[in-house]
Amino acid sequence: MKEFDLKYKEIDLVVKGYYTEGEPQTYDYPGSPAEFSVCEVTLQGVDISVLMSDLDLETIEEQILDKYY
């Protein structure tokens, strides 16, 4: 599990999760995109991921991919 610092909606968060590398497209296989799955989002040491909407978590995953990968 990897840990990243991220500013989301003007709040400094610590995001923990797993990264899966994408697979290239071939003639027989359409490939797959890189993926980051959030496991925990903490604010000042408190896990707030259960309080966040699915849309917020998806947006955080996209931002982690864009910023760090």
Biopython code that builds the backbone (N, CA, C, O; Angstrom):
import numpy as np
from Bio.PDB.StructureBuilder import StructureBuilder

atoms = [
    (1, "MET", "N", (0.850, -1.162, 0.000)),
    (1, "MET", "CA", (0.000, 0.000, 0.000)),
    (1, "MET", "C", (0.907, 1.240, 0.000)),
    (1, "MET", "O", (1.898, 1.313, 0.726)),
    (2, "LYS", "N", (0.530, 2.202, -0.836)),
    (2, "LYS", "CA", (1.310, 3.436, -0.923)),
    (2, "LYS", "C", (0.525, 4.580, -0.302)),
    (2, "LYS", "O", (-0.702, 4.540, -0.208)),
    (3, "GLU", "N", (1.265, 5.601, 0.120)),
    (3, "GLU", "CA", (0.672, 6.754, 0.797)),
    (3, "GLU", "C", (1.032, 8.027, 0.038)),
    (3, "GLU", "O", (2.182, 8.223, -0.352)),
    (4, "PHE", "N", (0.032, 8.895, -0.168)),
    (4, "PHE", "CA", (0.234, 10.132, -0.913)),
    (4, "PHE", "C", (-0.417, 11.297, -0.178)),
    (4, "PHE", "O", (-1.461, 11.151, 0.457)),
    (5, "ASP", "N", (0.228, 12.462, -0.283)),
    (5, "ASP", "CA", (-0.369, 13.705, 0.209)),
    (5, "ASP", "C", (-1.117, 14.342, -0.948)),
    (5, "ASP", "O", (-0.594, 14.425, -2.060)),
    (6, "LEU", "N", (-2.343, 14.794, -0.690)),
    (6, "LEU", "CA", (-3.166, 15.358, -1.745)),
    (6, "LEU", "C", (-4.028, 16.483, -1.184)),
    (6, "LEU", "O", (-4.617, 16.355, -0.110)),
    (7, "LYS", "N", (-4.094, 17.575, -1.916)),
    (7, "LYS", "CA", (-4.991, 18.664, -1.549)),
    (7, "LYS", "C", (-6.281, 18.458, -2.356)),
    (7, "LYS", "O", (-6.251, 18.479, -3.586)),
    (8, "TYR", "N", (-7.407, 18.260, -1.668)),
    (8, "TYR", "CA", (-8.691, 18.021, -2.312)),
    (8, "TYR", "C", (-9.724, 18.960, -1.697)),
    (8, "TYR", "O", (-9.936, 18.958, -0.484)),
    (9, "LYS", "N", (-10.348, 19.743, -2.528)),
    (9, "LYS", "CA", (-11.321, 20.757, -2.075)),
    (9, "LYS", "C", (-10.710, 21.648, -0.997)),
    (9, "LYS", "O", (-11.341, 21.952, 0.016)),
    (10, "GLU", "N", (-9.461, 22.060, -1.242)),
    (10, "GLU", "CA", (-8.704, 22.961, -0.351)),
    (10, "GLU", "C", (-8.399, 22.348, 1.016)),
    (10, "GLU", "O", (-8.122, 23.078, 1.967)),
    (11, "ILE", "N", (-8.444, 21.023, 1.128)),
    (11, "ILE", "CA", (-8.138, 20.332, 2.381)),
    (11, "ILE", "C", (-6.950, 19.407, 2.136)),
    (11, "ILE", "O", (-6.927, 18.676, 1.146)),
    (12, "ASP", "N", (-5.967, 19.437, 3.028)),
    (12, "ASP", "CA", (-4.801, 18.565, 2.913)),
    (12, "ASP", "C", (-5.135, 17.186, 3.473)),
    (12, "ASP", "O", (-5.427, 17.040, 4.660)),
    (13, "LEU", "N", (-5.087, 16.180, 2.607)),
    (13, "LEU", "CA", (-5.435, 14.816, 2.986)),
    (13, "LEU", "C", (-4.238, 13.899, 2.783)),
    (13, "LEU", "O", (-3.325, 14.203, 2.015)),
    (14, "VAL", "N", (-4.260, 12.772, 3.484)),
    (14, "VAL", "CA", (-3.316, 11.687, 3.253)),
    (14, "VAL", "C", (-4.139, 10.523, 2.718)),
    (14, "VAL", "O", (-5.095, 10.077, 3.353)),
    (15, "VAL", "N", (-3.753, 10.038, 1.536)),
    (15, "VAL", "CA", (-4.504, 8.980, 0.863)),
    (15, "VAL", "C", (-3.639, 7.737, 0.786)),
    (15, "VAL", "O", (-2.492, 7.796, 0.343)),
    (16, "LYS", "N", (-4.193, 6.605, 1.220)),
    (16, "LYS", "CA", (-3.498, 5.324, 1.132)),
    (16, "LYS", "C", (-4.276, 4.418, 0.186)),
    (16, "LYS", "O", (-5.506, 4.391, 0.201)),
    (17, "GLY", "N", (-3.540, 3.680, -0.633)),
    (17, "GLY", "CA", (-4.213, 2.784, -1.554)),
    (17, "GLY", "C", (-3.235, 1.960, -2.354)),
    (17, "GLY", "O", (-2.029, 1.972, -2.109)),
    (18, "TYR", "N", (-3.790, 1.232, -3.332)),
    (18, "TYR", "CA", (-3.006, 0.326, -4.164)),
    (18, "TYR", "C", (-3.018, 0.776, -5.616)),
    (18, "TYR", "O", (-4.048, 1.195, -6.145)),
    (19, "TYR", "N", (-1.857, 0.682, -6.247)),
    (19, "TYR", "CA", (-1.703, 1.033, -7.651)),
    (19, "TYR", "C", (-1.547, -0.239, -8.467)),
    (19, "TYR", "O", (-0.780, -1.131, -8.104)),
    (20, "THR", "N", (-2.280, -0.319, -9.571)),
    (20, "THR", "CA", (-2.143, -1.416, -10.515)),
    (20, "THR", "C", (-1.726, -0.823, -11.845)),
    (20, "THR", "O", (-2.419, 0.031, -12.399)),
    (21, "GLU", "N", (-0.600, -1.274, -12.353)),
    (21, "GLU", "CA", (-0.078, -0.763, -13.613)),
    (21, "GLU", "C", (-0.959, -1.218, -14.772)),
    (21, "GLU", "O", (-1.472, -2.337, -14.773)),
    (22, "GLY", "N", (-1.127, -0.351, -15.745)),
    (22, "GLY", "CA", (-1.907, -0.684, -16.926)),
    (22, "GLY", "C", (-1.179, -1.680, -17.810)),
    (22, "GLY", "O", (0.037, -1.849, -17.712)),
    (23, "GLU", "N", (-1.939, -2.336, -18.675)),
    (23, "GLU", "CA", (-1.360, -3.299, -19.606)),
    (23, "GLU", "C", (-1.519, -2.765, -21.023)),
    (23, "GLU", "O", (-2.569, -2.218, -21.361)),
    (24, "PRO", "N", (-0.501, -2.915, -21.851)),
    (24, "PRO", "CA", (-0.567, -2.369, -23.210)),
    (24, "PRO", "C", (-1.550, -3.148, -24.101)),
    (24, "PRO", "O", (-1.826, -4.327, -23.879)),
    (25, "GLN", "N", (-2.050, -2.460, -25.089)),
    (25, "GLN", "CA", (-2.952, -3.066, -26.056)),
    (25, "GLN", "C", (-2.144, -3.916, -27.039)),
    (25, "GLN", "O", (-1.059, -3.523, -27.468)),
    (26, "THR", "N", (-2.682, -5.076, -27.386)),
    (26, "THR", "CA", (-2.065, -5.928, -28.407)),
    (26, "THR", "C", (-3.123, -6.261, -29.455)),
    (26, "THR", "O", (-4.265, -5.808, -29.371)),
    (27, "TYR", "N", (-2.736, -7.036, -30.415)),
    (27, "TYR", "CA", (-3.669, -7.429, -31.473)),
    (27, "TYR", "C", (-4.854, -8.216, -30.910)),
    (27, "TYR", "O", (-5.987, -8.025, -31.352)),
    (28, "ASP", "N", (-4.604, -9.096, -29.944)),
    (28, "ASP", "CA", (-5.639, -9.961, -29.374)),
    (28, "ASP", "C", (-6.251, -9.428, -28.072)),
    (28, "ASP", "O", (-7.263, -9.951, -27.606)),
    (29, "TYR", "N", (-5.654, -8.413, -27.497)),
    (29, "TYR", "CA", (-6.060, -7.959, -26.162)),
    (29, "TYR", "C", (-6.228, -6.443, -26.165)),
    (29, "TYR", "O", (-5.333, -5.724, -26.610)),
    (30, "PRO", "N", (-7.367, -5.948, -25.674)),
    (30, "PRO", "CA", (-7.599, -4.501, -25.714)),
    (30, "PRO", "C", (-6.769, -3.697, -24.709)),
    (30, "PRO", "O", (-6.761, -2.466, -24.756)),
    (31, "GLY", "N", (-6.075, -4.384, -23.806)),
    (31, "GLY", "CA", (-5.292, -3.681, -22.802)),
    (31, "GLY", "C", (-6.153, -3.263, -21.623)),
    (31, "GLY", "O", (-7.364, -3.486, -21.614)),
    (32, "SER", "N", (-5.522, -2.658, -20.637)),
    (32, "SER", "CA", (-6.258, -2.155, -19.483)),
    (32, "SER", "C", (-5.558, -0.903, -18.966)),
    (32, "SER", "O", (-4.335, -0.792, -19.050)),
    (33, "PRO", "N", (-6.334, 0.041, -18.431)),
    (33, "PRO", "CA", (-5.721, 1.280, -17.938)),
    (33, "PRO", "C", (-5.075, 1.085, -16.561)),
    (33, "PRO", "O", (-5.386, 0.134, -15.844)),
    (34, "ALA", "N", (-4.191, 1.985, -16.216)),
    (34, "ALA", "CA", (-3.631, 2.002, -14.861)),
    (34, "ALA", "C", (-4.764, 2.330, -13.897)),
    (34, "ALA", "O", (-5.727, 3.006, -14.257)),
    (35, "GLU", "N", (-4.633, 1.844, -12.672)),
    (35, "GLU", "CA", (-5.712, 2.028, -11.705)),
    (35, "GLU", "C", (-5.136, 2.281, -10.317)),
    (35, "GLU", "O", (-4.120, 1.698, -9.939)),
    (36, "PHE", "N", (-5.793, 3.152, -9.566)),
    (36, "PHE", "CA", (-5.449, 3.376, -8.167)),
    (36, "PHE", "C", (-6.712, 3.167, -7.349)),
    (36, "PHE", "O", (-7.743, 3.771, -7.644)),
    (37, "SER", "N", (-6.647, 2.326, -6.330)),
    (37, "SER", "CA", (-7.796, 2.040, -5.469)),
    (37, "SER", "C", (-7.553, 2.613, -4.084)),
    (37, "SER", "O", (-6.605, 2.225, -3.402)),
    (38, "VAL", "N", (-8.404, 3.529, -3.674)),
    (38, "VAL", "CA", (-8.291, 4.159, -2.357)),
    (38, "VAL", "C", (-8.708, 3.166, -1.276)),
    (38, "VAL", "O", (-9.756, 2.528, -1.380)),
    (39, "CYS", "N", (-7.887, 3.040, -0.248)),
    (39, "CYS", "CA", (-8.220, 2.208, 0.910)),
    (39, "CYS", "C", (-8.541, 3.061, 2.134)),
    (39, "CYS", "O", (-9.364, 2.691, 2.972)),
    (40, "GLU", "N", (-7.870, 4.212, 2.218)),
    (40, "GLU", "CA", (-8.046, 5.068, 3.397)),
    (40, "GLU", "C", (-7.741, 6.510, 3.031)),
    (40, "GLU", "O", (-6.774, 6.795, 2.325)),
    (41, "VAL", "N", (-8.580, 7.414, 3.523)),
    (41, "VAL", "CA", (-8.341, 8.850, 3.371)),
    (41, "VAL", "C", (-8.346, 9.434, 4.776)),
    (41, "VAL", "O", (-9.343, 9.341, 5.491)),
    (42, "THR", "N", (-7.223, 10.039, 5.169)),
    (42, "THR", "CA", (-7.156, 10.566, 6.526)),
    (42, "THR", "C", (-6.996, 12.082, 6.534)),
    (42, "THR", "O", (-6.346, 12.669, 5.669)),
    (43, "LEU", "N", (-7.600, 12.678, 7.520)),
    (43, "LEU", "CA", (-7.509, 14.110, 7.785)),
    (43, "LEU", "C", (-7.057, 14.241, 9.230)),
    (43, "LEU", "O", (-7.792, 13.875, 10.147)),
    (44, "GLN", "N", (-5.868, 14.755, 9.436)),
    (44, "GLN", "CA", (-5.275, 14.907, 10.763)),
    (44, "GLN", "C", (-5.302, 13.587, 11.534)),
    (44, "GLN", "O", (-5.605, 13.560, 12.727)),
    (45, "GLY", "N", (-4.982, 12.488, 10.836)),
    (45, "GLY", "CA", (-4.883, 11.182, 11.465)),
    (45, "GLY", "C", (-6.183, 10.418, 11.635)),
    (45, "GLY", "O", (-6.175, 9.310, 12.170)),
    (46, "VAL", "N", (-7.308, 10.985, 11.190)),
    (46, "VAL", "CA", (-8.606, 10.335, 11.330)),
    (46, "VAL", "C", (-9.082, 9.884, 9.946)),
    (46, "VAL", "O", (-9.096, 10.670, 8.999)),
    (47, "ASP", "N", (-9.475, 8.600, 9.841)),
    (47, "ASP", "CA", (-9.957, 8.062, 8.575)),
    (47, "ASP", "C", (-11.349, 8.637, 8.275)),
    (47, "ASP", "O", (-12.303, 8.413, 9.021)),
    (48, "ILE", "N", (-11.441, 9.381, 7.168)),
    (48, "ILE", "CA", (-12.719, 9.996, 6.793)),
    (48, "ILE", "C", (-13.286, 9.392, 5.509)),
    (48, "ILE", "O", (-14.253, 9.918, 4.957)),
    (49, "SER", "N", (-12.702, 8.300, 5.030)),
    (49, "SER", "CA", (-13.148, 7.728, 3.758)),
    (49, "SER", "C", (-14.599, 7.272, 3.808)),
    (49, "SER", "O", (-15.287, 7.325, 2.788)),
    (50, "VAL", "N", (-15.087, 6.826, 4.964)),
    (50, "VAL", "CA", (-16.485, 6.385, 5.064)),
    (50, "VAL", "C", (-17.457, 7.559, 4.975)),
    (50, "VAL", "O", (-18.644, 7.367, 4.715)),
    (51, "LEU", "N", (-16.956, 8.764, 5.190)),
    (51, "LEU", "CA", (-17.803, 9.954, 5.122)),
    (51, "LEU", "C", (-17.851, 10.564, 3.728)),
    (51, "LEU", "O", (-18.637, 11.477, 3.474)),
    (52, "MET", "N", (-17.014, 10.063, 2.828)),
    (52, "MET", "CA", (-16.909, 10.639, 1.493)),
    (52, "MET", "C", (-17.813, 9.899, 0.512)),
    (52, "MET", "O", (-18.060, 8.701, 0.652)),
    (53, "SER", "N", (-18.294, 10.628, -0.472)),
    (53, "SER", "CA", (-19.148, 10.016, -1.494)),
    (53, "SER", "C", (-18.300, 9.197, -2.466)),
    (53, "SER", "O", (-17.082, 9.358, -2.534)),
    (54, "ASP", "N", (-18.959, 8.323, -3.212)),
    (54, "ASP", "CA", (-18.258, 7.537, -4.229)),
    (54, "ASP", "C", (-17.626, 8.455, -5.269)),
    (54, "ASP", "O", (-16.526, 8.186, -5.752)),
    (55, "LEU", "N", (-18.314, 9.531, -5.613)),
    (55, "LEU", "CA", (-17.782, 10.479, -6.583)),
    (55, "LEU", "C", (-16.498, 11.131, -6.068)),
    (55, "LEU", "O", (-15.539, 11.291, -6.823)),
    (56, "ASP", "N", (-16.475, 11.506, -4.792)),
    (56, "ASP", "CA", (-15.267, 12.089, -4.199)),
    (56, "ASP", "C", (-14.105, 11.097, -4.253)),
    (56, "ASP", "O", (-12.986, 11.472, -4.603)),
    (57, "LEU", "N", (-14.366, 9.842, -3.910)),
    (57, "LEU", "CA", (-13.307, 8.835, -3.917)),
    (57, "LEU", "C", (-12.806, 8.576, -5.329)),
    (57, "LEU", "O", (-11.602, 8.409, -5.528)),
    (58, "GLU", "N", (-13.695, 8.539, -6.311)),
    (58, "GLU", "CA", (-13.281, 8.358, -7.700)),
    (58, "GLU", "C", (-12.439, 9.535, -8.182)),
    (58, "GLU", "O", (-11.453, 9.350, -8.895)),
    (59, "THR", "N", (-12.830, 10.735, -7.791)),
    (59, "THR", "CA", (-12.079, 11.927, -8.172)),
    (59, "THR", "C", (-10.688, 11.908, -7.543)),
    (59, "THR", "O", (-9.708, 12.268, -8.196)),
    (60, "ILE", "N", (-10.597, 11.495, -6.293)),
    (60, "ILE", "CA", (-9.304, 11.383, -5.615)),
    (60, "ILE", "C", (-8.427, 10.357, -6.326)),
    (60, "ILE", "O", (-7.236, 10.595, -6.525)),
    (61, "GLU", "N", (-9.002, 9.223, -6.708)),
    (61, "GLU", "CA", (-8.239, 8.205, -7.429)),
    (61, "GLU", "C", (-7.684, 8.760, -8.738)),
    (61, "GLU", "O", (-6.528, 8.511, -9.079)),
    (62, "GLU", "N", (-8.500, 9.505, -9.466)),
    (62, "GLU", "CA", (-8.057, 10.111, -10.725)),
    (62, "GLU", "C", (-6.939, 11.122, -10.488)),
    (62, "GLU", "O", (-5.968, 11.170, -11.243)),
    (63, "GLN", "N", (-7.081, 11.933, -9.430)),
    (63, "GLN", "CA", (-6.054, 12.931, -9.130)),
    (63, "GLN", "C", (-4.729, 12.276, -8.737)),
    (63, "GLN", "O", (-3.664, 12.765, -9.112)),
    (64, "ILE", "N", (-4.785, 11.188, -7.994)),
    (64, "ILE", "CA", (-3.559, 10.457, -7.623)),
    (64, "ILE", "C", (-2.875, 9.940, -8.885)),
    (64, "ILE", "O", (-1.662, 10.082, -9.032)),
    (65, "LEU", "N", (-3.642, 9.339, -9.799)),
    (65, "LEU", "CA", (-3.065, 8.832, -11.044)),
    (65, "LEU", "C", (-2.437, 9.968, -11.857)),
    (65, "LEU", "O", (-1.328, 9.827, -12.373)),
    (66, "ASP", "N", (-3.142, 11.082, -11.966)),
    (66, "ASP", "CA", (-2.628, 12.211, -12.754)),
    (66, "ASP", "C", (-1.372, 12.823, -12.131)),
    (66, "ASP", "O", (-0.437, 13.177, -12.849)),
    (67, "LYS", "N", (-1.344, 12.948, -10.818)),
    (67, "LYS", "CA", (-0.244, 13.632, -10.153)),
    (67, "LYS", "C", (0.994, 12.755, -9.960)),
    (67, "LYS", "O", (2.117, 13.240, -10.100)),
    (68, "TYR", "N", (0.808, 11.482, -9.643)),
    (68, "TYR", "CA", (1.932, 10.627, -9.258)),
    (68, "TYR", "C", (2.308, 9.570, -10.290)),
    (68, "TYR", "O", (3.391, 8.992, -10.200)),
    (69, "TYR", "N", (1.461, 9.307, -11.248)),
    (69, "TYR", "CA", (1.779, 8.260, -12.236)),
    (69, "TYR", "C", (1.649, 8.814, -13.594)),
    (69, "TYR", "O", (1.871, 8.103, -14.574)),
]
sb = StructureBuilder()
sb.init_structure("model")
sb.init_model(0)
sb.init_chain("A")
sb.init_seg("    ")
for serial, (resi, resn, name, xyz) in enumerate(atoms, 1):
    if name == "N":
        sb.init_residue(resn, " ", resi, " ")
    sb.init_atom(name, np.array(xyz, "f"), 0.0, 1.0, " ", f" {name:<3s}", serial, name[0])
structure = sb.get_structure()
